[in-house]
């Protein structure tokens, strides 16, 4: 898992860098999100906005990502390499 954190930290960021989560896209597209709680160095993960599903009475709109803590910042993924076969 430490290798994953190092890879993320080494990833070139867009010129705007990390942005507040309030500015993240809410169109269902995925992006890299970050959150920190008082007890850790932070959480990185893939996130996206999910709308409330009318067919599910327990559904709520919110950030869909693998942690219980709310993301605080986001950054778009870089473009994929063009020479991938």
ChimeraX attribute file (.defattr): number of C-alpha atoms within 10 A of each C-alpha:
attribute: neighborCount
match mode: 1-to-1
recipient: residues
	/A:1	6
	/A:2	6
	/A:3	8
	/A:4	10
	/A:5	13
	/A:6	10
	/A:7	11
	/A:8	13
	/A:9	11
	/A:10	9
	/A:11	11
	/A:12	11
	/A:13	14
	/A:14	11
	/A:15	6
	/A:16	8
	/A:17	11
	/A:18	16
	/A:19	15
	/A:20	13
	/A:21	17
	/A:22	11
	/A:23	10
	/A:24	20
	/A:25	14
	/A:26	14
	/A:27	10
	/A:28	13
	/A:29	12
	/A:30	18
	/A:31	17
	/A:32	19
	/A:33	26
	/A:34	21
	/A:35	18
	/A:36	15
	/A:37	10
	/A:38	6
	/A:39	6
	/A:40	8
	/A:41	8
	/A:42	12
	/A:43	15
	/A:44	20
	/A:45	15
	/A:46	15
	/A:47	21
	/A:48	20
	/A:49	18
	/A:50	17
	/A:51	15
	/A:52	13
	/A:53	11
	/A:54	9
	/A:55	7
	/A:56	8
	/A:57	8
	/A:58	8
	/A:59	12
	/A:60	12
	/A:61	10
	/A:62	13
	/A:63	20
	/A:64	17
	/A:65	19
	/A:66	11
	/A:67	13
	/A:68	8
	/A:69	13
	/A:70	16
	/A:71	23
	/A:72	15
	/A:73	19
	/A:74	25
	/A:75	20
	/A:76	19
	/A:77	15
	/A:78	12
	/A:79	6
	/A:80	7
	/A:81	7
	/A:82	6
	/A:83	5
	/A:84	5
	/A:85	4
